[in-house]
Amino acid sequence: MSRKGDVLYLGHMFDTVRKIQQKTASVTRPQFDADENLRLALLHLVQIVGEAGRRVSDEGRSAHPEVPWRQVIGMRHKIVHDYMDINEDILWSTVTQDIPLLAGKLAAFMPPDPPGGGEQEGRPAGQ
């Protein structure tokens, strides 16, 4: 895969990790347990992180050994292929402990935001 493709997938991982952090910022474990929609959303977002990680080239993964690729991709496989045996304790641990660590590792090699608060090609930030 090209470097450009790797940058796209790494950026997608980072954006999705930030979404997970936003959704869990002030959530307690009892709130997590009581909110099926949140749990389903988090499962989906963790799956996306793993899918994007799976698409990073071998060269891209080798260039960033600080990212736990095997675990990131393995979690995606677990969600997709063993969906009837999802352990919510593991999901909670992933989103509250592993995701913040992953966010820091990904942030270390993300390019800075473009000048102008993220506006690109005449589009407002976020579009």
matplotlib code that plots the C-alpha trace (Angstrom):
import matplotlib.pyplot as plt

x = [0.0, 1.1, 2.2, -0.8, -3.1, -1.4, -1.8, -5.5, -6.0, -3.9, -5.9, -9.1, -7.9, -7.0, -10.3, -12.3, -10.3, -11.1, -14.8, -14.5, -12.9, -15.6, -18.4, -16.7, -15.3, -17.7, -19.3, -19.1, -19.2, -22.8, -23.8, -22.0, -23.7, -27.2, -26.8, -27.1, -26.9, -23.6, -22.2, -23.3, -21.8, -18.5, -18.3, -18.8, -16.2, -13.6, -14.3, -13.6, -10.3, -9.3, -10.4, -8.5, -5.5, -5.8, -5.6, -2.3, 0.4, 3.0, 5.6, 3.4, 2.9, 6.7, 7.3, 5.1, 6.0, 4.7, 1.1, -0.1, -1.2, -1.9, -4.2, -5.9, -6.6, -7.4, -10.1, -11.7, -11.6, -13.1, -16.0, -16.7, -16.2, -17.1, -19.9, -22.0, -19.3, -18.4, -17.1, -18.3, -15.6, -13.1, -14.9, -15.0, -11.3, -10.5, -12.4, -11.2, -7.6, -6.3, -7.9, -6.4, -3.0, -3.6, -4.7, -1.4, 0.6, -1.3, -1.2, 2.6, 2.8, -0.3, 0.3, -0.6, -3.9, -3.7, -3.6, -7.1, -8.6, -8.9, -10.4, -9.3, -10.2, -12.8, -14.7, -15.4, -13.6, -15.2, -16.6]
y = [0.0, 3.5, 5.9, 8.0, 5.0, 4.3, 8.0, 7.8, 4.6, 5.9, 9.1, 7.1, 5.1, 8.3, 10.0, 7.0, 6.6, 10.2, 9.5, 6.6, 8.9, 11.5, 8.9, 7.5, 10.7, 11.0, 7.5, 5.3, 1.5, 1.3, 3.8, 1.7, -1.4, 0.2, 1.7, -0.9, 1.8, 3.0, -0.5, -1.2, 2.1, 1.4, -2.1, -0.7, 2.0, -0.5, -2.6, 0.4, 1.0, -2.6, -2.6, 0.6, -0.9, -4.1, -2.0, -0.3, -1.9, -4.2, -1.4, 1.1, -1.2, -1.8, 1.9, 2.3, -0.7, 1.3, 0.6, -2.9, -4.0, -7.6, -6.6, -3.8, -6.1, -9.1, -7.1, -6.4, -10.1, -11.0, -8.5, -9.6, -13.3, -14.1, -11.6, -13.9, -14.1, -10.5, -9.9, -6.5, -6.4, -6.6, -4.0, -1.6, -2.2, -1.6, 1.7, 3.1, 1.8, 0.7, 3.3, 6.3, 4.6, 4.0, 7.6, 8.8, 6.6, 7.6, 11.3, 11.2, 10.7, 12.5, 15.5, 18.9, 20.4, 22.7, 26.4, 28.0, 25.5, 22.5, 24.2, 22.6, 23.4, 25.9, 23.4, 24.1, 21.8, 18.4, 18.2]
z = [0.0, -0.6, 2.1, 1.2, 1.9, 5.2, 6.2, 5.4, 7.5, 10.4, 10.4, 10.3, 13.3, 15.2, 14.4, 15.5, 18.7, 19.5, 18.9, 21.4, 23.9, 23.5, 24.0, 27.2, 28.7, 31.6, 31.5, 34.6, 34.4, 35.7, 33.0, 30.4, 31.6, 31.5, 28.0, 25.3, 22.5, 23.9, 24.1, 20.5, 19.3, 21.1, 19.6, 16.2, 16.7, 18.1, 15.0, 12.8, 14.5, 13.9, 10.3, 9.6, 11.3, 9.2, 6.1, 7.1, 5.0, 6.5, 5.9, 7.6, 10.6, 10.7, 10.7, 13.9, 16.1, 19.2, 18.0, 19.2, 15.8, 16.6, 19.5, 17.5, 14.6, 16.9, 18.6, 15.3, 14.4, 17.8, 17.3, 13.7, 13.9, 17.5, 18.0, 20.2, 22.8, 23.4, 26.9, 28.1, 30.7, 27.9, 25.9, 28.9, 29.6, 25.9, 25.7, 29.1, 29.3, 25.9, 23.7, 25.6, 25.2, 21.6, 21.1, 22.5, 20.2, 17.1, 18.0, 18.1, 14.4, 13.2, 11.0, 12.5, 11.7, 8.6, 9.2, 9.6, 12.1, 9.8, 6.8, 3.6, 0.0, 1.0, 3.2, 6.9, 9.3, 9.8, 6.3]

ax = plt.figure().add_subplot(projection="3d")
ax.plot(x, y, z, "-o")
ax.set_aspect("equal")
plt.show()
